[in-house]
Amino acid sequence: MFDHRVQILIVEDEAVLAMDLCDTLEAEGYVVVGTASNGRRALDLFQKNQVDLLLCDVNIKGDWDGIETATQLLAVRPVPIVYLTALADKETLDRALQTMPAAYLTKPATTAGLRASIEVALRAFARQPTTLAALPETPGTAVACPTPAQPSKDMLSRETILQLGEYVFIKDNYQFVRIPLKDIILLEANNTYTTLVTPTRKYALRLTLSILLDRMNFPQLVRTHRSYAVNIQHIQSFNDNEMTLGEQVVPLGRQYKDAFLRHFQVH
């Protein structure tokens, strides 16, 4: 079964701190794919696992420090980076910023600081219009790196949909969860809320159906009714008035029928 939780790789050479970070993150509902005390071990774990976010100490043992380690990992594939360090001098910060991290977390890290830094990192990495900029700079709190625009408080309170390749991240309670686009069966509108339905769960989003469809770049999601959009890959049968997707029967509205049929090739 696909694990929808955010997958995090920890790079930290202090064993006790690494274990504490691992316990804290897993208690928050994240998955720690591994902990590495040096850059080459981090690279090995990174190549073998799905990693959604890198939590990396700047000062680690070995021939690569944390910044060089992040550089090596980014050469494999891009991921959001959160740096963790007790050193926050300008020279260190300038070097770290060259790798375009999403956040910089100073030790000692608090649970709230970790949670905030992960959210900052995921939003910034997805390059959404609602990307977070600076958070209040308090001990153990993430300091967001510069972003193109400073959003208003209203923007920060809006429901955020992040899309990274073939996945979307949506807010579920206090964290983002990862959902493969292909697993979305349908979207069902209910006033200002829309329910996203997958084979295993339903997620209620505080967005209208129209706004949600505008934000998601997934052509297989097709509107079939003013209250429904379906993933056409999950359709099992349909007629002039309705369609079946597993146990779901969804209406096919007259005004949406022509656009719906244009997604099919006629031979």
N, C-alpha and C positions, 0 to 999 in steps of 0.2 A: 504494500500500500504506500502511496506517495506521502511523504512527510511534508506538510504545508508550512512548517515552522522555519524561521530564518536560520540559516546554517552559518556559524561563526567559527573562524580559526583564530586561536589565541597564540601570539608570539610573546613569550615572557620567560626570562631566564631565572627568576626567583620562584622556586617550586611551590612554596607556601602561598605566594600571591597568585600564581597560576591556578592552583587548586581552588582558592577562594573565588577568583573570577569565574571559574568554571561552575562552581556551585551556585553562585549568584545568578549567572546568566541562565542556567538550566532551571532554577527556581522561578525565573521570570518567564519561562516558556520557550526560550531559545534552545537551539541544538548546538553544542560545541563539538565540531567534527574532530578536533584534536588540539593539543597544546604542544608548542615547540619552544625549545630553549635556545635555538640558534637558527640562523637564516637558511642553511641547507636542509635542515629537518623541516622547516616551514615550507620550503619549496616542494619537497617530496609530498607532504600532506596536501598541499595546494593542488598539485597535479593529479592526485588520486581521489580527491573529494570534490563534491559540489560545495563551493564556498560563496556565500552571499555577502559576507562582510569580513574584513580583516581588522582585528584588534591587536595592535602591535606596539610593544614598548620600544622607545627610541634607542635605549642603551641595553644591548644584549651581548652575550658572549659570542665568540667566534670571529671569523674574518669579515663578516658582514654585520654592520650595526642595523638597527631597526629600519632606518631610512633606506639603506642599500637593499635590505631584505624586501621591503615594499616595492622598490624599483624592479627587482628581479621577478617578483610575483606579477606585477603589472605587465611585464613583458610577455607573460603567458596569456593572461586575459585580464580585462579591467574589472575591478571590484571596488566598492567604497572602502575607504581606510579611516580608521579611528586610531590616532596615536595616543599612547598612554605613557606618561613619563613624569618623573619628579623634577626634571630640568625644563625650565620654560624660558631660558635666555634667548635673546634675539637671534644669535647665530644659529642655534639649534632650530628655532622656529622657522627661520628663513630657509634652512636646508629642507625641513619637513614640508614646507609649503610648495617646494619645487615638484613634489610628487602629487600635488593637488588633493590632499586629504580632505575629507568632509568635515572632520571635527578633531579637536585636540583636547584630550582629557587629562587633567593633572591629577597626580596621586595626592592623597588617598582617594580612590574613586568610590563614590556612593552608589547605591542602587539606583536612585533617581538620576544621578549623573550618567550612569551607563545607559539607562533607558532613554534618556534624552539624546545622548550622543548617537545611539543607534538610529533613532528616528531622524535626527538631523542628517546622518550619513545616507540613509536610504532615500530620503526626499531629495537631497542635493544631487546624488548620483543619478537619479532618474531624470534630472533636468526638467522638472515640472514647473509651470508658472508659479505654483505655490511653494517653491523651494524655500526652506527655512534659512534665515540668515543668523544674526547673533542672538544667543541666549544670554541671560544675566550671568556675569562672570563671578561665580562664587566657588569656594573650595570644593573640589571633587565634582565640578559641573563641566559639561562639555562646552568648549568655546568653538563656535562654528567658524569655519574659514570664510573668506570673502566670497560673496555671491553677487550676480549681476544686479539684483534688485532687492530692496528692503521691503518685505511684505507687511501689510497692515495686520493688526490683531484679528480683524474679521477674517482675513485670508487664512491665518494660522488655525482658526477654529473650524474651517470648512473640512468636509470629508475629502481625504486625499486618496487618489488612485495612482499608484506607481506602476509603470510598465517597463520591464527589462527583458527585451527579446521575446521569448515565448511564454513569459510569466507575467502575472500581475501581482502586486502586493497590495493588500487592503488592510485597513485597521480593524482588528478584532480585539475588543477590550483595550488593553494598554500596549499592544504590540502589533506589528505588521506580520501578516501570514502570506505565504507564497502559494499561488494557485496557477497551475498550468492553464493557459488559455484554452487548450483543447478539452479540458475537463469541465468547462462551463457548459451546462446544458441549456439553461435559459435564464432570462431576467424577467421578473414580474414586478410591475409597478403597483404601488399602493399609496396614492396621494404623493407626498413628498419623499417617501421611502421607496427603495427598489430592493427586492430580494434577489440575490445572486445564488443560483442553485447549481450544486455540483453533485456527483454521485454519492458523496458521503456527508455533505453538510450544506446548510443554507446560511447565507450571510446577509444581514439587513444593513443597507447603506443609506445614509441620509442624503440621497441624491435623487433627482427625478430620472426617469428612464431616458429622456432625451439628452440630458447632461451626461449621464453615464456612458451612453453610446458615443457621444462626441469625444469623450476623454479617452476611450479605449480604441486603439488601432487594431481592430480584429474584424476583417471583412466577413468572416463566417457568422458573426452575430447579426442577424437580420430581423428587422422589426416586422411582425406579422399582425399586430393589433395595437391599439393605443396603449394597452397595458402589458404587452408582451414583446420580447425579442428572443429569438431562439438561435442556437448554434445549429446550422443546417447539417453539420456532420452527424448530429445525434437524431435526426428525423428518421423514424421507422416507416411511417406512412402518412399520407395526407389526402384530403379531398377538397371540394370547393369551400368548405366551411371550417375545417379544423385539421389538426395534425396531431400525431402521437409521437412522444419522445419518452421511451420507457413506460413508466406508469402515468406520465403527465399527458393530459389532453389539452391542447392550446388552441384557441380560436384563430381563424384566419380571416381578418377583416377585409371587407370588399375593397377599401381604398388602398390596402397594402398588397393586394394579390398580384398585380402586374409586376411590381418591383420584386416581390418574392420569387415569382416564376422566372425572372430574368437571370437568376443565379444558377439555373439548370440549363444544360445543353440538350438540345433536341436533335436526335439522330433519325 
